[in-house]
Amino acid sequence: EIVMTQSPATLSVSPGERATLSCRASQSVSSNLAWYQQKPGQAPRLLIYGASTRATGIPARFSGSGSGTEFTLTISSLQSEDFAVYYCQQYNNWPPEYTFGQGTKLEIK
Amino acid sequence: EVQLVESGGGLVQPGGSLRLSCAASGFTFSSYWMHWVRQAPGKGLVWVSRINSDGSSTSYADSVKGRFTISRDNAKNTLYLQMNSLRAEDTAVYYCARDSYSDISLGFDPWGQGTLVTVSS
């Protein structure tokens, strides 16, 4: 089983600043990595898939990078609506496995 | 508008059963692979199950294998999750989510609003 580890657990950043969130896989997942944003009381929203491709309608300030075991989600200039919990997810088609990280809470500093 | 709406959640006793439904609209449901994901109160996301576009192939997380069954009715644009032998640790919000046309995942998008399942005596 592939384990996804996100760091830090909580990140405090001021609006307008840059946020960098990390995700590490216990073994290579190639570029089969997605990022999601979840706000309280809401369903998750897909931000990035294929490690670096923005989903439809996602602002350009969100970017993803990495491959293999190390991945990063960068939010270039934080807006008030960006403060939320972020999850990474790896997907392996065989054997079927879709493992989420434990999440990073991005809070206002 | 692409939309997924879950229903069927509620309070059930340990050992009981429940069937969740996910009604899809705004897209060609029969073309997409679909998933169920759950989130225990205050916890993270956990993948539960997936089904391919015509329903001929299914997969499950080890924690639910043998107890849960995913299915779909493409004529009714509806995804199902039959949950049997429920345990307290199955308590969670259950989300359905759309994937891609094939076994090459493009991330889960969109997600439904979720339905709460509580297993308690």
Interface residues (C-beta under 8 A of the other chain):
Chain A: N32 A34 Y36 Q38 A43 P44 R45 L46 I48 Y49 G50 A55 T56 Y87 Q89 Y91 N93 W94 P95 P96 E97 Y98 T99 F100 G101 Q102 G103
Chain B: H35 G44 L45 V46 W47 R50 S59 Y95 D103 I104 S105 L106 G107 F108 D109 P110 W111 G112 Q113 G114
